[in-house]
Amino acid sequence: MAIKVIAQRRELKIGNKPGKRFIMRPDLYSAIAEKKVFRDAATRSGISAGVIKAAWDAAGEVIRTWATEGHSVPLPGLGTMRFGVRSKAVEELEDVKTGLITTRRIVFTPSVDVKDELKNTAIQITCLDEDGNVLKRVTSGDSGDIEDPDQPSNGGGNQNQGGNTGGNTGGNQPSNPGSGGSDMN
């Protein structure tokens, strides 16, 4: 199994080097129907799909409740999820207000097993010209490095003092200093 990526030649008109460049994007996958997920889980576990769906729905309610209360919630077998915000930074206490929040976010931190699965999954790149004609296909031979926003030394480029505990005390500094904003997870 492999992750499929398209690299298509496009005309770039912005930036400091306009011209034709190959731009990569994930190949669009189709969405898997919820029924199929429950049916497959039922087959693997020996539990009926109805029971799995009922348990999944209940777990979803618990996860939403705990996450909106500020907790980092474990998603067994997957990782953790928490809510966070992106906001503008201000110098003065009297300037702090809810209007500084630019976006609410869902922060997912994958488990080591999920990261390892991604690291060990090949990437297949299909190179296309401007008209969508296949020029060549390439299979990855890269190191499989994974971006991790909670670990700045691992390619994430952000500094998170709140860690993965759900603590909203730390903020991520933007990768682009001078952007005037900050992330708070």
N, C-alpha and C positions, 0 to 999 in steps of 0.2 A: 504494500500500500504506500502511496506517496501523496504529498500535498502538491496540487497542481497550480502553477503560476503562469501567467501570460506576460511576456515582455513585448510590447508593441511599439513600433517606431511612430512617434508623433512629433509634430512641429511645436516647439516651445517658443512662445513669444515673450515670455517674461523672464526675469532673472538676469544675471550678469553674463550668461552664455546662451543667448537664444540660438535656435537651430533645431535640427532633427536629433532626437534622443530616443533610446529605448526606455520605456517607462514600464515598471513591473506592477502588477496587480494580481490578486488572487483570482484564479479561474472561478467563476460563479458556480457554487454548488447548489443543488436543489434542497429545499427544506425537507426534513424528514417528518412525516406525520406523527403526531403524538401517539396515535394508536399503535403504530409500528414500534415505537420505543417501548411501550408497555408490553406488547406482544413478545418482543425479543427478550426483555428482562424476565418475563414469565417463563419463557423457554429455558433461559439460563439458570433460573433459580428454583423452578418447580412450584412457584407460587402463582396463583391465578392473576391474570392481567387486571381484573377488577380490584383485587386486594392491593396490588402494587400501585394502581392509580389512586386509590383512597389514601394509602400511606404517603404517596408523593404529594398529593394535594394538602394533606395535613402538615407535612414537613415544609412545604412552601409557605403556608400560613405562619408557622413558627419562625422560619427564616426571615420573612418580611417583618414580623413583629419585633424580633430581637435586633435586626439590622436598623430599624427605624428608632430603636432605643439607644443606638450608638455602639452596639456590640459588633465585633468581628465574629462572624458565624461560620463554623466549619460546615463544609459541604462534603460529606464522607466520600472518599475516593477521588475527589476533584481538587479541593483546596479550601480557601476561605473567601468570604464575601463580606464587604462592608460598604457603607455609604460614605461619601465625602463631598467636598465642594471645591470648586475653583473660585478664586476671588482676587480682587485687586488689593494691592498693598497700600497702606497709608501710614504716615509718620505720627500723626496726632491721635490721641485717645478719643477726642471728641468727634473725629472723622469716622470712627468705626460704626458701621450700620449695616443692616441687611442688604442694602442696595449695592454693597461691594461684591456680593456673591454673583458671579457671572454664570455659573453652571453647577448643577447638582450632578454627582457622578456615582456610578457603581464601580467599586474597585474589587477586582477578582485577583486573588493571588493563588496561582496553581500549586498543587502539591508537588513534591519532589518526583513522585511517580509520573505525574502528568508532564512535568518538564522533561524528564528522561524520555518519555514516549515521543515528545515533540523533537527533542534533540536527535533521537535515533531514527526519525522518519525522514525518508528521502524527499527532496523537493525536485519536481520535474518542471522545467521551464520550457514553454513553447514560445519561440521567437516569431513574431509576425511583422509583416511590413504594414504600411499605412492602410492597405486594402484588405488586410486580414489573411493574406496568403502566408503559409508556413515557410519560414526561412530555414530554421533548424530547431532541434530539440536538445536540451541539455539536462543531465541529471546531476544533482548536487554532489559535491565532494568537499563541502565546507566543514568547518569544525562543529557546526550545530549549536553555536552560542545562542542563548536565550536571553532576551531583554527582560530585566526584572526591576521594576520601578522601586521595589523595597530594598534593593541591593545596588547602590550607585556604582560600585566597582564592577558590576556585571552588565554594563551596557545600558542601564536605565537612564543615566544622566540626571537623576533627581536625588535630592537629599531628603530623607524622610526620618524625622525624629520621633514620630509617633509609632514607628515600627508596625508590626503586624498584629498588634494587640487590640486594635479598634480604638486606641487612644487618639483623640482628635487634638492633641496638644502640639503636635509637630506639623510642619508644612513642608511641601516639596518646593524647592526653589526651581524656577523655570530653567530649562536647558539654555534658553536664550536670555542672558542677563540684560537687563534694560527693557524687558518686555512689560515691566510694570505690574506683573501679576504674580500670583503664587497659587500653589495647589495646597489644599489641606485635605488630608485623608483621614 
